[in-house]
Amino acid sequence: MNRLVVVSNRVATPGESRAGGLAVALQAALQERGGLWFGWSGKVVREDSGRLHEQSDGDIRFVTMDLSRHDHDAYYNGFANRTLWPLLHFRLDLVDYTRETREGYRRVNALFADRLAPLLREGDTVWIHDYHLIPLAALLRERGIGCRIGFFLHVPMPSSDLMAAMPDHARLFSSLYAYDLVGFQTQRDVERFQDYVRLFGGGKVRRAGSIEAPGGRRLRVGAFPISIDTRHVAQQAQSAMSKPAVRDLRTSLEHRMLAIGVDRLDYSKGLPERFRGFERYLQRHPDQKGGLTYLQIAPVSRGDVTEYQLLRNELEQIAGHINGSHAAPDWTPLRYVNRNFAHATLTGFYRLAKVGLVTPLRDGMNLVAKEYVAAQDPENPGMLVLSVLAGAAYEMKEALIVNPHDLDGVADAIATAAAMPQPKRVERWRAMMDHLLRYDIHAWRQRYLEALEAR
């Protein structure tokens, strides 16, 4: 079995308490076969970029690289998060077209290639993750690396017209041709990339899953929907019911139903639309008024970026308006919280909630949707309201699927979820849970690696 080399912007180093489901799955793969995890150290330093740090844990080496403030601002805060993030989430109106950050992104990717190439062996399997590192395989090939290299895009792939609207788009997106396998979250993402290849990328789409790049190089593309550690989340949620924070939340509800949303504070998550959809629910369904409390947990992300500050202000205004218009002396309809909770505590909150609200305007997958389902009480599960624009909607068809822009539709789905009889909820939940048990995070990484290494 070939040694595995994982490359990502951030690395879950030994002892890191924030390691999520993806980190656990990648570490499991690395432990099975021995390997290396390479990426940014998380440190922004005064000196030049490129200093390496190394740790080991059993057969896994963790090698991380420092970045200077200048490089971090251009590569991460700049091109990755102000240009690629909005572009890949269909928000052309928010794309920053600054050329300096584009060059900084390429410069940091080249530095990744310079530091990683000497660590690689001929028989390695290299697995590169996400939009931060799109050109890395092409840069490694330029440095003589011939081993098998795969890429997985965790975020959506937008339509070809949007991709082509980015200046110098061909230079960036044609670098994907250097991979042996490019994985996407959904089949629709695969089709959008194939459209780009045909219309703007100079390549040819051959039989299913095969692309011929200009010059004749062949690569494969495929859908590999990411998932969660389903059994672990289910066990965690059950255990969390005795946690003080979960008990306090249950007591505070005073036997009312709970609706919950948990999202990073990001414009792709559709939070203003969700808040307005909840207000529309209060207006359209007065018979349910006072019977449901909506808790929105939205930890601040990228708080120094103007768009995020504006979003936070907008949400505070809408929440204040909703509560000012609809609250009663003994009931606040919307609780809006800008702080993090431990994952184990969140799973307990999910289990308490009779309605899960996952309504992004665009999401590659959205694992909160899957975690909400996995956390439910099998005897009395809650109901998931899920955006048709989240990758999870392709798999979780038994959820109440909504268009997040259709406020009346979101309002009616909340009402339907709150009033759904237990047998119907159990039936829908069981179908989704069976799928999540079969296609968990470990099945995801095994399927991807088998496809990458297939001859």
C-alpha positions in Angstrom: 0.0 0.0 0.0 1.4 3.4 -1.1 2.3 6.0 1.5 -0.4 8.7 1.7 0.5 12.4 1.7 -2.3 14.8 2.6 -2.0 18.5 1.8 -4.4 21.1 3.1 -4.3 24.8 4.1 -4.5 23.9 7.8 -3.2 20.8 9.5 -4.7 19.0 12.5 -1.5 18.4 14.4 -1.3 16.0 17.3 -3.2 17.1 20.4 -5.2 19.8 18.7 -8.6 19.9 20.3 -10.4 21.4 17.4 -10.0 18.4 15.1 -13.3 17.9 13.3 -14.7 14.9 11.4 -12.6 15.5 8.3 -9.4 15.6 10.3 -10.4 12.3 12.1 -11.0 10.6 8.7 -7.7 11.8 7.2 -5.8 10.8 10.3 -7.4 7.3 10.1 -6.2 7.0 6.5 -2.7 8.2 7.4 -2.5 5.7 10.3 -3.5 2.8 8.1 -0.7 3.3 5.7 1.8 5.7 7.3 2.2 9.1 5.8 2.7 12.8 5.8 0.3 15.7 6.4 1.6 19.0 5.0 0.2 22.5 5.2 0.3 26.0 6.7 1.3 26.1 10.4 -1.4 28.7 11.3 1.5 31.0 12.3 1.9 34.5 10.7 5.5 35.5 11.2 7.6 38.7 10.9 10.4 37.0 8.8 10.0 35.5 5.3 7.6 32.6 4.7 8.8 29.0 4.4 10.2 27.9 7.7 9.1 24.3 8.4 8.1 22.6 11.6 7.8 18.9 12.1 6.0 16.6 14.6 5.4 12.9 14.5 2.7 10.7 15.9 3.3 7.0 15.3 3.7 6.5 11.5 2.4 10.0 10.7 4.7 13.0 10.1 3.1 16.5 10.4 5.1 19.1 8.5 3.9 22.7 8.6 5.1 25.9 7.1 5.0 29.5 8.4 3.7 32.4 6.3 4.7 36.0 6.5 2.0 38.7 7.0 2.4 39.9 3.4 2.0 36.3 2.0 -0.9 35.4 4.3 -2.8 38.6 3.4 -2.4 38.0 -0.3 -2.9 34.2 -0.4 -5.4 33.5 2.4 -7.3 36.7 3.3 -6.9 38.0 -0.3 -7.3 35.7 -3.2 -8.6 32.6 -1.4 -11.2 34.3 0.6 -12.0 37.6 -1.2 -11.8 36.2 -4.8 -12.2 32.4 -4.9 -14.7 32.0 -2.0 -17.3 34.4 -3.4 -16.7 33.2 -7.0 -17.2 29.5 -6.0 -20.3 30.4 -4.1 -21.9 32.2 -7.1 -21.4 35.7 -5.7 -19.8 37.5 -8.6 -20.9 40.8 -7.0 -18.5 40.2 -4.1 -15.4 39.1 -6.1 -12.2 41.1 -5.5 -10.3 41.4 -8.8 -7.1 42.7 -7.4 -4.1 41.3 -9.3 -1.6 41.5 -6.4 -3.5 39.0 -4.4 -3.7 36.6 -7.4 0.1 36.7 -7.7 0.4 36.2 -3.9 -1.8 33.1 -4.1 0.4 31.7 -6.9 3.6 32.6 -5.0 2.5 30.8 -1.8 1.3 27.8 -3.8 4.8 27.7 -5.4 6.4 27.9 -2.0 4.2 25.0 -0.9 5.5 23.0 -3.9 9.1 24.0 -3.2 8.9 22.8 0.4 6.8 19.7 -0.3 8.6 18.3 -3.4 11.8 17.2 -1.5 9.6 15.3 1.0 7.9 13.2 -1.6 8.7 9.7 -2.8 8.0 8.1 -6.2 5.4 5.7 -5.0 3.4 8.2 -2.8 -0.3 8.9 -3.2 -0.8 12.7 -2.7 -4.3 14.0 -1.8 -4.7 17.8 -2.0 -7.7 19.6 -0.4 -9.7 22.6 -1.4 -9.7 26.0 -3.2 -6.6 27.3 -1.4 -4.4 24.9 -3.3 -5.8 24.5 -6.8 -2.6 25.0 -8.7 -0.4 22.9 -6.4 -0.3 19.7 -8.6 0.8 21.6 -11.7 3.5 23.3 -9.6 4.7 19.9 -8.3 4.7 18.5 -11.8 7.0 21.4 -12.9 9.3 20.3 -10.1 9.5 16.7 -11.5 6.9 15.0 -9.2 5.3 12.1 -11.1 3.4 10.3 -8.4 -0.4 10.0 -8.3 -2.0 13.3 -7.2 -5.7 13.8 -6.4 -7.7 16.9 -5.5 -10.9 17.3 -3.7 -13.0 20.6 -3.8 -15.0 21.0 -0.6 -17.0 24.0 -1.9 -19.3 24.3 -4.9 -18.2 24.4 -8.5 -20.0 27.4 -10.1 -21.3 27.6 -13.6 -18.8 28.0 -16.4 -19.9 31.5 -17.2 -19.1 32.7 -13.7 -15.7 31.0 -13.7 -14.9 32.6 -17.0 -15.7 36.0 -15.5 -12.6 35.9 -13.4 -9.6 37.5 -15.1 -6.9 35.0 -16.1 -9.3 32.2 -15.3 -7.7 29.7 -17.7 -4.4 29.9 -16.0 -5.9 28.9 -12.6 -8.6 26.4 -13.6 -6.6 24.6 -16.3 -4.0 23.8 -13.6 -6.6 21.2 -12.4 -5.6 19.2 -15.5 -2.3 18.2 -13.7 -4.3 16.0 -11.2 -5.1 12.3 -11.8 -8.5 12.6 -10.1 -10.5 15.7 -9.3 -13.3 15.1 -6.8 -16.4 17.2 -6.3 -19.3 17.1 -3.7 -22.1 16.4 -6.2 -22.7 15.2 -9.7 -24.0 18.7 -10.6 -20.6 20.1 -9.6 -18.9 17.6 -11.9 -21.2 18.6 -14.8 -20.4 22.3 -14.2 -16.7 21.6 -14.4 -17.1 19.6 -17.5 -19.0 22.5 -19.1 -16.1 24.8 -18.3 -13.6 22.3 -19.8 -15.7 22.2 -23.1 -16.5 25.9 -23.3 -13.5 27.7 -21.9 -10.8 25.2 -20.8 -9.7 23.9 -24.2 -10.2 20.3 -23.2 -12.5 17.5 -24.2 -15.0 15.5 -22.1 -14.6 11.8 -23.0 -16.6 8.9 -21.6 -18.2 9.4 -18.2 -15.7 10.7 -15.7 -12.8 11.2 -18.2 -11.3 14.5 -19.5 -8.7 15.0 -22.1 -6.7 18.1 -21.5 -5.1 20.2 -24.2 -1.9 18.3 -25.1 -3.6 14.9 -24.6 -3.2 14.3 -20.8 -6.1 12.3 -19.3 -7.6 12.8 -15.9 -10.7 11.6 -14.2 -13.5 13.6 -12.4 -16.2 12.3 -10.0 -18.6 13.1 -7.3 -17.6 12.0 -3.8 -20.1 13.5 -1.3 -18.4 14.1 2.0 -20.0 12.9 5.2 -19.7 12.7 9.0 -18.7 10.1 11.5 -22.4 9.1 11.9 -22.1 6.6 14.8 -19.8 8.9 16.8 -22.2 11.9 16.4 -25.2 9.8 17.4 -23.4 8.5 20.5 -22.1 12.0 21.4 -25.7 13.5 21.1 -27.1 10.9 23.4 -24.4 11.4 26.0 -24.7 15.2 25.7 -28.2 15.3 27.1 -26.8 15.3 30.7 -24.5 18.2 30.0 -25.4 21.4 32.0 -25.6 23.6 28.9 -28.1 21.2 27.3 -30.1 20.8 30.5 -30.2 24.6 30.9 -31.4 25.1 27.3 -34.2 22.5 27.8 -35.3 24.1 31.0 -35.3 27.6 29.4 -37.7 26.4 26.7 -40.5 25.8 29.2 -41.8 22.9 27.1 -41.8 24.9 23.9 -40.4 23.3 20.7 -36.9 24.3 19.6 -35.8 25.2 16.1 -32.0 25.4 15.6 -29.6 26.8 13.1 -25.8 26.5 13.4 -23.7 28.3 10.9 -20.5 30.2 10.5 -21.3 33.9 10.1 -20.9 34.0 6.3 -23.0 35.5 3.5 -23.2 32.0 1.8 -25.3 30.7 4.7 -28.4 32.8 3.9 -29.0 33.9 7.5 -30.8 37.2 6.7 -33.2 35.2 4.4 -33.6 32.6 7.1 -34.4 35.2 9.8 -37.0 36.8 7.4 -38.4 33.3 6.6 -38.9 32.7 10.4 -40.6 36.1 10.7 -42.9 35.1 7.8 -43.6 31.9 9.7 -44.8 33.9 12.7 -47.0 36.0 10.4 -48.5 33.1 8.3 -49.0 30.6 11.1 -50.5 32.5 14.1 -51.9 29.2 15.4 -48.3 28.1 16.2 -47.2 31.4 17.6 -45.6 31.1 21.1 -45.0 27.4 20.7 -41.6 27.4 19.0 -38.3 29.1 19.9 -35.7 29.6 17.2 -32.0 29.5 18.4 -29.5 30.6 15.8 -25.8 30.0 16.7 -23.5 31.9 14.4 -19.9 32.2 15.5 -18.1 35.2 14.0 -15.7 34.3 11.1 -13.4 36.7 9.3 -14.6 39.5 11.6 -12.1 42.0 10.2 -13.6 41.8 6.7 -16.1 44.6 5.9 -18.7 42.3 4.3 -18.9 40.2 7.4 -19.2 43.2 9.7 -22.1 44.4 7.6 -23.7 41.0 7.7 -23.5 40.9 11.5 -25.0 44.3 11.8 -27.9 43.3 9.5 -28.6 40.2 11.4 -28.7 42.1 14.8 -31.2 44.6 13.3 -33.5 41.8 11.9 -33.3 39.9 15.1 -34.2 43.0 17.1 -37.1 43.8 14.8 -38.5 40.2 15.0 -38.3 40.1 18.8 -39.6 43.6 19.1 -42.7 42.8 16.9 -43.5 39.3 18.1 -42.1 38.6 21.6 -44.4 38.1 24.7 -43.4 38.8 28.3 -42.7 35.1 28.8 -41.3 34.3 25.3 -38.5 35.5 23.0 -39.1 34.0 19.5 -35.5 34.3 18.2 -32.4 33.8 20.2 -29.3 34.9 18.3 -25.9 33.9 19.7 -22.5 34.9 18.3 -20.3 32.4 20.1 -18.8 28.9 19.7 -19.9 25.9 21.6 -18.0 22.6 22.0 -19.1 20.1 19.3 -20.4 17.6 21.9 -22.6 20.3 23.3 -23.9 21.3 19.9 -25.0 17.7 19.2 -27.0 17.8 22.4 -28.7 21.0 21.2 -29.5 19.3 17.8 -31.1 16.4 19.7 -33.3 18.8 21.6 -34.5 20.6 18.5 -37.7 19.5 16.8 -36.8 21.5 13.7 -33.3 21.8 12.1 -32.9 24.8 9.8 -30.1 24.4 7.2 -30.9 27.0 4.4 -27.7 28.2 2.8 -27.8 30.2 -0.4 -25.1 27.9 -1.7 -23.1 25.2 0.0 -20.8 22.5 -1.2 -22.3 20.0 1.2 -23.2 21.3 4.6 -22.4 18.8 7.3 -24.6 20.5 9.9 -27.6 19.0 8.0 -26.1 15.5 8.4 -25.1 16.0 12.0 -28.6 17.2 12.9 -30.1 14.0 11.5 -27.5 11.8 13.2 -28.0 13.5 16.5 -31.8 12.8 16.7 -33.6 10.5 19.2 -34.7 7.5 17.0 -38.0 7.3 18.9 -38.9 10.9 18.5 -36.7 12.6 15.9 -36.9 16.2 14.8 -37.4 17.3 11.2 -34.8 18.9 8.9 -35.6 21.9 6.7 -32.9 21.9 4.0 -32.0 24.3 1.2 -32.2 22.9 -2.3 -28.9 24.8 -2.9 -26.9 22.7 -0.4 -25.0 19.7 -1.7 -26.7 17.6 1.1 -30.1 18.0 -0.7 -29.0 15.6 -3.4 -28.7 12.8 -0.7 -31.2 13.8 1.9 -34.4 13.9 -0.1 -36.6 13.0 2.9 -35.9 16.4 4.5 -38.3 19.2 3.8 -36.5 20.8 0.8 -36.9 24.6 0.4 -35.7 27.4 -1.8 -34.0 29.7 0.7 -35.1 32.8 -1.3 -38.7 31.8 -1.1 -39.7 33.2 2.3 -43.2 31.8 2.2 -41.9 28.4 1.3 -39.4 28.4 4.2 -42.2 29.7 6.6 -44.5 26.9 5.6 -41.8 24.2 5.9 -41.1 25.3 9.5 -44.8 25.0 10.2 -45.0 21.6 8.6 -41.9 20.4 10.5 -43.3 21.6 13.8 -46.7 19.9 13.2 -45.5 16.7 11.6 -46.9 13.6 13.3 -44.3 11.3 15.0 -44.8 8.3 12.7 -44.0 10.4 9.6 -41.0 12.0 11.3 -39.6 8.6 12.2 -40.1 7.3 8.7 -38.3 10.2 7.1 -35.5 10.2 9.7 -34.9 6.5 9.3 -34.4 6.7 5.6 -31.9 9.6 6.0 -30.1 7.9 9.0 -29.7 4.6 7.1 -28.1 6.5 4.3 -25.7 8.3 6.7 -24.7 5.1 8.4 -23.9 3.5 5.0 -22.1 6.5 3.5 -20.2 7.9 6.5 -16.9 9.9 6.5 -14.8 6.7 6.4 -16.7 5.3 3.4 -16.0 8.7 1.7 -12.3 8.7 2.1 -12.0 4.9 1.2 -14.0 5.5 -2.0 -12.0 8.5 -3.0 -8.6 6.8 -2.4 -9.7 3.7 -4.2 -10.7 5.8 -7.2 -7.4 7.8 -7.1 -5.3 4.6 -7.0 -7.3 2.6 -9.5 -5.2 1.7 -12.5 
